[in-house]
Amino acid sequence: MRVALFVTCVNDAVYPATGIATVRLLERLGVEVDFPEAQTCCGQPQYNTGYRRETVPLAHRTARVFDGYDYVVTPSGSCAAMVRDHYPAMGDSAAAAFAPRMYELTEFLVDVLGVTDVGAYFPHSVTYHPSCHGLRLLGLGDRPRKLLNAVKGIELRELPGAEECCGFGGTFAVKNADVSTAMGRDKAHNAVSTGAEVLCGGDNSCLMHIGGVLSREAQAVRPLHIAQILASTEEEPWS
């Protein structure tokens, strides 16, 4: 099995710890992970903004960079959905052939490796936010929750309105700032209402948006990517 990490722009630039956690987790499970350094953006910002034709060279390049790998794993539902859902319709044969090999982290763990208990330990109260792309385009379903339920020491608390959008939506947050802010505030307040210490999710873009509200309101809930929770063990706890 040849596996590569697609870390994504947001994680590379703002949340590198998520990429590190992903590699730590996969290697603990016996997976050898490569990191092709030529990887760049998958093209999602351009595509969602309407520059569909200009996205094709990025899609083609991404497919070539990850050529030869059996699986490409990413800790991002939105980027995985971009590749799987939109690459096949771009008219580029390399991009279309590449798309089925892209997996979001939790579906790779559950569907490919066949594990739900990854040996994690995280003695904190946690509430889980399912991002729109993972929920609606990838159909992740209860895969993330199965993984979280198996974490030793964790206390999972239900998030009210869990399936409602947080309001980020990439360029939506720029074009519709007031609506985006209101949606983010609702999601943040729902997270606070659970009394959980940690707000967990599979997309750092969503966590960044909700976390911005939490930070500005001086709330104690801490956003944390699911990869970091699953990478945490009793021997090597994730701080």
VEXKOL-133271 format. One record per residue (C-alpha): residue in one letter; chain; z, y, x. Coordinates in pm, 1 decimal, m for minus. Layout:
<nodes>
@res:A chain:A up:Z north:Y east:X
...
</nodes>
This chain:
<nodes>
@res:M chain:A up:0.0 north:0.0 east:0.0
@res:R chain:A up:m110.5 north:334.1 east:148.3
@res:V chain:A up:73.3 north:623.7 east:m13.4
@res:A chain:A up:38.1 north:995.7 east:50.4
@res:L chain:A up:254.7 north:1285.6 east:m59.1
@res:F chain:A up:87.0 north:1576.0 east:m237.8
@res:V chain:A up:363.7 north:1831.8 east:m205.0
@res:T chain:A up:199.0 north:2116.3 east:m408.3
@res:C chain:A up:187.2 north:2488.6 east:m335.4
@res:V chain:A up:513.5 north:2579.5 east:m509.5
@res:N chain:A up:712.2 north:2313.6 east:m327.7
@res:D chain:A up:551.6 north:2386.5 east:8.0
@res:A chain:A up:610.5 north:2760.6 east:m14.3
@res:V chain:A up:936.1 north:2787.7 east:m211.6
@res:Y chain:A up:1103.4 north:2447.3 east:m255.3
@res:P chain:A up:1035.9 north:2234.9 east:55.9
@res:A chain:A up:1359.0 north:2041.5 east:m4.2
@res:T chain:A up:1189.9 north:1870.4 east:m298.0
@res:G chain:A up:917.8 north:1732.5 east:m73.2
@res:I chain:A up:1178.9 north:1614.8 east:177.3
@res:A chain:A up:1376.6 north:1446.8 east:m102.2
@res:T chain:A up:1064.1 north:1272.9 east:m231.4
@res:V chain:A up:988.0 north:1125.2 east:109.3
@res:R chain:A up:1350.8 north:1023.6 east:164.5
@res:L chain:A up:1357.4 north:849.3 east:m172.7
@res:L chain:A up:1028.3 north:664.7 east:m129.5
@res:E chain:A up:1110.1 north:552.1 east:224.0
@res:R chain:A up:1447.0 north:421.8 east:105.2
@res:L chain:A up:1252.7 north:208.6 east:m141.6
@res:G chain:A up:1036.3 north:67.4 east:136.7
@res:V chain:A up:729.4 north:286.5 east:86.6
@res:E chain:A up:552.2 north:423.8 east:393.2
@res:V chain:A up:451.5 north:782.5 east:316.3
@res:D chain:A up:181.5 north:987.5 east:487.8
@res:F chain:A up:147.0 north:1364.0 east:464.8
@res:P chain:A up:m213.0 north:1480.9 east:514.8
@res:E chain:A up:m168.1 north:1826.9 east:662.7
@res:A chain:A up:m509.9 north:1946.2 east:545.1
@res:Q chain:A up:m394.8 north:1946.5 east:180.8
@res:T chain:A up:m404.7 north:2277.3 east:m5.1
@res:C chain:A up:m394.3 north:2392.2 east:m368.1
@res:C chain:A up:m524.1 north:2155.7 east:m638.8
@res:G chain:A up:m687.2 north:2453.1 east:m813.5
@res:Q chain:A up:m464.7 north:2470.7 east:m1119.2
@res:P chain:A up:m398.0 north:2850.9 east:m1108.8
@res:Q chain:A up:m768.8 north:2927.5 east:m1087.2
@res:Y chain:A up:m861.0 north:2672.0 east:m1352.0
@res:N chain:A up:m600.7 north:2793.2 east:m1600.8
@res:T chain:A up:m704.8 north:3154.7 east:m1547.2
@res:G chain:A up:m1062.7 north:3078.3 east:m1644.2
@res:Y chain:A up:m1227.9 north:3036.8 east:m1303.2
@res:R chain:A up:m1347.6 north:2685.9 east:m1382.6
@res:R chain:A up:m1658.0 north:2685.6 east:m1162.1
@res:E chain:A up:m1466.1 north:2825.2 east:m864.1
@res:T chain:A up:m1211.6 north:2543.2 east:m894.2
@res:V chain:A up:m1463.3 north:2266.2 east:m825.4
@res:P chain:A up:m1474.0 north:2313.1 east:m442.4
@res:L chain:A up:m1092.2 north:2289.7 east:m432.5
@res:A chain:A up:m1096.4 north:1973.8 east:m640.8
@res:H chain:A up:m1364.9 north:1823.5 east:m415.7
@res:R chain:A up:m1167.6 north:1916.0 east:m104.5
@res:T chain:A up:m844.8 north:1768.8 east:m241.1
@res:A chain:A up:m1022.3 north:1443.2 east:m319.3
@res:R chain:A up:m1161.4 north:1424.0 east:35.4
@res:V chain:A up:m826.1 north:1502.5 east:198.7
@res:F chain:A up:m662.4 north:1212.0 east:14.8
@res:D chain:A up:m953.8 north:972.1 east:49.1
@res:G chain:A up:m850.3 north:619.8 east:144.2
@res:Y chain:A up:m501.6 north:622.3 east:m7.0
@res:D chain:A up:m413.6 north:371.3 east:m275.7
@res:Y chain:A up:m173.2 north:614.9 east:m439.8
@res:V chain:A up:m104.6 north:985.6 east:m409.3
@res:V chain:A up:243.1 north:1085.1 east:m528.9
@res:T chain:A up:348.2 north:1434.5 east:m629.1
@res:P chain:A up:683.9 north:1574.1 east:m746.2
@res:S chain:A up:505.1 north:1787.4 east:m1004.7
@res:G chain:A up:395.6 north:1695.2 east:m1354.4
@res:S chain:A up:173.3 north:2000.9 east:m1382.6
@res:C chain:A up:m27.5 north:1932.7 east:m1066.5
@res:A chain:A up:m54.4 north:1562.1 east:m1147.0
@res:A chain:A up:m182.1 north:1653.4 east:m1493.3
@res:M chain:A up:m430.7 north:1900.1 east:m1345.4
@res:V chain:A up:m583.4 north:1626.0 east:m1131.8
@res:R chain:A up:m570.9 north:1344.5 east:m1385.2
@res:D chain:A up:m668.9 north:1543.1 east:m1694.1
@res:H chain:A up:m917.7 north:1799.1 east:m1563.3
@res:Y chain:A up:m1076.5 north:1665.5 east:m1242.6
@res:P chain:A up:m1283.5 north:1400.2 east:m1426.9
@res:A chain:A up:m1451.4 north:1671.0 east:m1638.2
@res:M chain:A up:m1560.2 north:1892.9 east:m1348.8
@res:G chain:A up:m1882.9 north:1713.6 east:m1270.1
@res:D chain:A up:m1779.3 north:1628.9 east:m914.2
@res:S chain:A up:m1797.4 north:1255.5 east:m844.0
@res:A chain:A up:m1538.8 north:1259.7 east:m563.8
@res:A chain:A up:m1286.1 north:1447.1 east:m777.9
@res:A chain:A up:m1343.3 north:1214.9 east:m1073.1
@res:A chain:A up:m1298.4 north:904.3 east:m857.6
@res:F chain:A up:m981.0 north:1045.3 east:m703.3
@res:A chain:A up:m805.8 north:1140.5 east:m1030.1
@res:P chain:A up:m669.6 north:795.3 east:m1131.3
@res:R chain:A up:m489.0 north:758.7 east:m795.1
@res:M chain:A up:m268.0 north:1062.8 east:m855.4
@res:Y chain:A up:81.1 north:981.1 east:m982.6
@res:E chain:A up:374.8 north:1198.4 east:m1077.3
@res:L chain:A up:686.9 north:1080.2 east:m893.0
@res:T chain:A up:878.1 north:925.1 east:m1184.2
@res:E chain:A up:578.1 north:734.2 east:m1319.4
@res:F chain:A up:505.7 north:601.1 east:m970.0
@res:L chain:A up:862.9 north:475.0 east:m941.7
@res:V chain:A up:867.2 north:311.2 east:m1283.7
@res:D chain:A up:505.5 north:199.7 east:m1330.9
@res:V chain:A up:394.9 north:114.7 east:m976.4
@res:L chain:A up:714.9 north:19.7 east:m793.0
@res:G chain:A up:872.8 north:m120.9 east:m1108.7
@res:V chain:A up:1217.4 north:27.6 east:m1048.0
@res:T chain:A up:1453.1 north:237.6 east:m1255.7
@res:D chain:A up:1766.2 north:198.5 east:m1043.0
@res:V chain:A up:1681.8 north:361.3 east:m709.3
@res:G chain:A up:2034.7 north:333.9 east:m572.0
@res:A chain:A up:2119.4 north:700.0 east:m630.9
@res:Y chain:A up:2465.1 north:853.6 east:m657.2
@res:F chain:A up:2517.9 north:1197.7 east:m810.2
@res:P chain:A up:2865.7 north:1259.9 east:m954.6
@res:H chain:A up:2782.0 north:1564.4 east:m1166.1
@res:S chain:A up:2704.9 north:1654.2 east:m1526.5
@res:V chain:A up:2330.9 north:1698.8 east:m1575.5
@res:T chain:A up:2099.7 north:1806.8 east:m1856.2
@res:Y chain:A up:1728.0 north:1722.9 east:m1837.1
@res:H chain:A up:1433.3 north:1949.6 east:m1924.3
@res:P chain:A up:1099.1 north:1767.7 east:m1973.7
@res:S chain:A up:813.4 north:1994.2 east:m1867.2
@res:C chain:A up:513.1 north:2037.9 east:m2097.4
@res:H chain:A up:253.1 north:1883.9 east:m1865.9
@res:G chain:A up:462.3 north:1575.8 east:m1798.9
@res:L chain:A up:557.7 north:1539.1 east:m2161.8
@res:R chain:A up:225.7 north:1611.0 east:m2332.0
@res:L chain:A up:m55.5 north:1547.7 east:m2082.4
@res:L chain:A up:89.4 north:1270.7 east:m1864.6
@res:G chain:A up:294.9 north:1110.9 east:m2140.2
@res:L chain:A up:590.9 north:1045.7 east:m1910.8
@res:G chain:A up:808.0 north:963.3 east:m2208.7
@res:D chain:A up:1148.5 north:827.8 east:m2114.9
@res:R chain:A up:1065.0 north:737.0 east:m1753.7
@res:P chain:A up:1267.8 north:1026.1 east:m1604.4
@res:R chain:A up:1562.8 north:950.3 east:m1831.5
@res:K chain:A up:1556.9 north:581.1 east:m1740.4
@res:L chain:A up:1582.9 north:680.4 east:m1374.9
@res:L chain:A up:1860.7 north:930.6 east:m1441.9
@res:N chain:A up:2054.6 north:686.2 east:m1659.0
@res:A chain:A up:2072.0 north:444.6 east:m1366.4
@res:V chain:A up:2219.4 north:703.9 east:m1126.5
@res:K chain:A up:2576.0 north:616.3 east:m1034.8
@res:G chain:A up:2835.3 north:878.9 east:m1125.9
@res:I chain:A up:2602.2 north:1097.4 east:m1332.6
@res:E chain:A up:2696.1 north:1234.8 east:m1674.8
@res:L chain:A up:2383.6 north:1309.2 east:m1878.5
@res:R chain:A up:2410.3 north:1567.3 east:m2154.5
@res:E chain:A up:2144.9 north:1623.2 east:m2421.1
@res:L chain:A up:1954.1 north:1951.0 east:m2397.9
@res:P chain:A up:1903.3 north:2119.7 east:m2738.0
@res:G chain:A up:1535.0 north:2188.6 east:m2800.5
@res:A chain:A up:1447.4 north:1978.3 east:m2498.6
@res:E chain:A up:1079.3 north:1941.9 east:m2589.2
@res:E chain:A up:1025.1 north:2314.9 east:m2638.0
@res:C chain:A up:828.7 north:2496.9 east:m2367.0
@res:C chain:A up:1032.2 north:2700.0 east:m2117.7
@res:G chain:A up:773.2 north:2979.0 east:m2125.7
@res:F chain:A up:648.1 north:2966.4 east:m1767.5
@res:G chain:A up:297.9 north:2825.0 east:m1804.0
@res:G chain:A up:178.7 north:2963.3 east:m1470.0
@res:T chain:A up:m34.9 north:3270.6 east:m1535.9
@res:F chain:A up:95.0 north:3276.2 east:m1895.7
@res:A chain:A up:417.6 north:3423.9 east:m1756.2
@res:V chain:A up:215.2 north:3709.6 east:m1605.4
@res:K chain:A up:m17.2 north:3774.5 east:m1898.0
@res:N chain:A up:250.0 north:3740.4 east:m2165.8
@res:A chain:A up:562.8 north:3846.8 east:m1981.6
@res:D chain:A up:774.0 north:3941.6 east:m2282.9
@res:V chain:A up:705.1 north:3618.1 east:m2470.1
@res:S chain:A up:754.3 north:3415.7 east:m2153.5
@res:T chain:A up:1087.5 north:3584.8 east:m2084.4
@res:A chain:A up:1211.5 north:3523.0 east:m2438.6
@res:M chain:A up:1118.6 north:3155.9 east:m2419.8
@res:G chain:A up:1285.3 north:3121.1 east:m2080.8
@res:R chain:A up:1599.2 north:3287.5 east:m2213.1
@res:D chain:A up:1616.8 north:3042.4 east:m2505.1
@res:K chain:A up:1581.5 north:2746.3 east:m2272.3
@res:A chain:A up:1841.7 north:2882.9 east:m2031.4
@res:H chain:A up:2090.9 north:2944.8 east:m2311.2
@res:N chain:A up:2037.8 north:2590.8 east:m2439.7
@res:A chain:A up:2109.8 north:2456.9 east:m2092.9
@res:V chain:A up:2429.1 north:2661.6 east:m2069.9
@res:S chain:A up:2540.4 north:2537.6 east:m2411.7
@res:T chain:A up:2558.4 north:2179.7 east:m2278.9
@res:G chain:A up:2826.1 north:2273.9 east:m2026.9
@res:A chain:A up:2634.9 north:2080.5 east:m1759.8
@res:E chain:A up:2661.9 north:2169.4 east:m1394.0
@res:V chain:A up:2295.0 north:2097.1 east:m1325.0
@res:L chain:A up:1967.6 north:2157.7 east:m1508.3
@res:C chain:A up:1727.7 north:1889.0 east:m1392.3
@res:G chain:A up:1349.5 north:1876.2 east:m1425.3
@res:G chain:A up:1035.3 north:1732.9 east:m1270.9
@res:D chain:A up:857.2 north:2064.6 east:m1210.7
@res:N chain:A up:998.8 north:2334.1 east:m986.0
@res:S chain:A up:779.1 north:2594.7 east:m1153.7
@res:C chain:A up:972.9 north:2543.5 east:m1478.0
@res:L chain:A up:1304.6 north:2531.0 east:m1294.9
@res:M chain:A up:1216.5 north:2852.7 east:m1112.0
@res:H chain:A up:1145.6 north:3027.4 east:m1441.2
@res:I chain:A up:1459.6 north:2906.2 east:m1617.1
@res:G chain:A up:1662.3 north:2950.6 east:m1300.0
@res:G chain:A up:1558.8 north:3314.2 east:m1283.8
@res:V chain:A up:1719.1 north:3374.5 east:m1621.3
@res:L chain:A up:2030.2 north:3179.4 east:m1525.7
@res:S chain:A up:2062.8 north:3377.5 east:m1203.7
@res:R chain:A up:2018.8 north:3717.3 east:m1367.4
@res:E chain:A up:2279.9 north:3628.7 east:m1627.4
@res:A chain:A up:2514.5 north:3494.4 east:m1358.1
@res:Q chain:A up:2536.6 north:3152.3 east:m1523.5
@res:A chain:A up:2687.9 north:2860.7 east:m1333.3
@res:V chain:A up:2420.0 north:2603.4 east:m1424.8
@res:R chain:A up:2221.6 north:2507.5 east:m1114.6
@res:P chain:A up:1851.4 north:2407.9 east:m1137.4
@res:L chain:A up:1765.9 north:2098.3 east:m933.0
@res:H chain:A up:1454.5 north:1883.3 east:m910.3
@res:I chain:A up:1491.6 north:1520.6 east:m1019.4
@res:A chain:A up:1371.0 north:1404.8 east:m676.4
@res:Q chain:A up:1679.2 north:1556.5 east:m516.6
@res:I chain:A up:1910.8 north:1378.3 east:m758.2
@res:L chain:A up:1735.6 north:1044.8 east:m706.3
@res:A chain:A up:1738.2 north:1092.4 east:m328.0
@res:S chain:A up:2116.6 north:1144.6 east:m326.1
@res:T chain:A up:2333.6 north:848.2 east:m225.9
@res:E chain:A up:2701.7 north:796.7 east:m149.3
@res:E chain:A up:2616.6 north:775.7 east:220.4
@res:E chain:A up:2380.9 north:1073.6 east:212.8
@res:P chain:A up:2473.7 north:1294.8 east:m84.7
@res:W chain:A up:2233.0 north:1574.8 east:m174.9
@res:S chain:A up:2424.9 north:1902.3 east:m167.6
</nodes>
